[in-house]
């Protein structure tokens, strides 16, 4: 079973240093949204990511769970 991944849709661009700090990757932009993919270790970890986005003044539009990272499927035996 793959790792649980969260997709966070944020209004506008997210600076690269914020992506690095959150341990997220920019999965692409659907203007005017940025889609972040991250895999917090647990619910408090997800809450921390959401709180950090809020503290940066970023407008969170949507949070959804996604399947495992496609790169993980390529590595599976």
ROVO-722407 format. One record per residue (C-alpha): residue in one letter; y, z, x. Coordinates in steps of 0.2 Angstrom, whole numbers. Each point is the difference from the previous one (the first is absolute). Layout:
// ROVO-722407
@r=a north=Y up=Z east=X;
...
//
This chain:
// ROVO-722407
@r=x north=0 up=0 east=0;
@r=x north=17 up=-5 east=7;
@r=x north=15 up=12 east=2;
@r=x north=11 up=3 east=-15;
@r=x north=17 up=-9 east=3;
@r=x north=16 up=2 east=-10;
@r=x north=13 up=-14 east=-3;
@r=x north=17 up=7 east=-2;
@r=x north=13 up=-13 east=-7;
@r=x north=18 up=5 east=6;
@r=x north=16 up=-9 east=-5;
@r=x north=8 up=-9 east=14;
@r=x north=-5 up=-1 east=19;
@r=x north=-8 up=15 east=9;
@r=x north=6 up=2 east=18;
@r=x north=-14 up=-2 east=14;
@r=x north=3 up=18 east=6;
@r=x north=-4 up=7 east=-17;
@r=x north=-16 up=-10 east=-2;
@r=x north=-5 up=7 east=17;
@r=x north=4 up=18 east=-5;
@r=x north=-10 up=-2 east=-16;
@r=x north=-15 up=-8 east=8;
@r=x north=3 up=-14 east=-12;
@r=x north=0 up=-19 east=2;
@r=x north=11 up=-12 east=-9;
@r=x north=-12 up=-10 east=-10;
@r=x north=13 up=-13 east=-5;
@r=x north=15 up=-2 east=-10;
@r=x north=2 up=-5 east=-18;
@r=x north=19 up=-1 east=-1;
@r=x north=8 up=12 east=-3;
@r=x north=-16 up=11 east=3;
@r=x north=-9 up=5 east=16;
@r=x north=-18 up=4 east=-1;
@r=x north=-7 up=14 east=11;
@r=x north=-18 up=3 east=3;
@r=x north=-5 up=17 east=6;
@r=x north=-15 up=12 east=0;
@r=x north=5 up=18 east=-1;
@r=x north=-14 up=12 east=4;
@r=x north=1 up=9 east=-17;
@r=x north=12 up=3 east=-15;
@r=x north=12 up=12 east=10;
@r=x north=1 up=-14 east=13;
@r=x north=5 up=-13 east=-14;
@r=x north=12 up=13 east=-7;
@r=x north=8 up=1 east=17;
@r=x north=2 up=-19 east=2;
@r=x north=8 up=-1 east=-17;
@r=x north=12 up=15 east=4;
@r=x north=5 up=-9 east=16;
@r=x north=4 up=-16 east=-9;
@r=x north=11 up=10 east=-12;
@r=x north=9 up=9 east=14;
@r=x north=4 up=-17 east=8;
@r=x north=8 up=-5 east=-17;
@r=x north=-13 up=-14 east=-2;
@r=x north=-3 up=-4 east=-18;
@r=x north=-19 up=1 east=-4;
@r=x north=-5 up=-12 east=-13;
@r=x north=-19 up=1 east=-1;
@r=x north=-15 up=9 east=8;
@r=x north=-17 up=-7 east=-2;
@r=x north=-17 up=2 east=8;
@r=x north=-7 up=-16 east=8;
@r=x north=-17 up=-4 east=7;
@r=x north=-4 up=2 east=18;
@r=x north=10 up=-9 east=13;
@r=x north=-7 up=-18 east=1;
@r=x north=-1 up=2 east=19;
@r=x north=-13 up=14 east=-3;
@r=x north=-11 up=-11 east=-10;
@r=x north=0 up=-13 east=14;
@r=x north=-6 up=14 east=12;
@r=x north=-14 up=7 east=-11;
@r=x north=-18 up=-4 east=5;
//
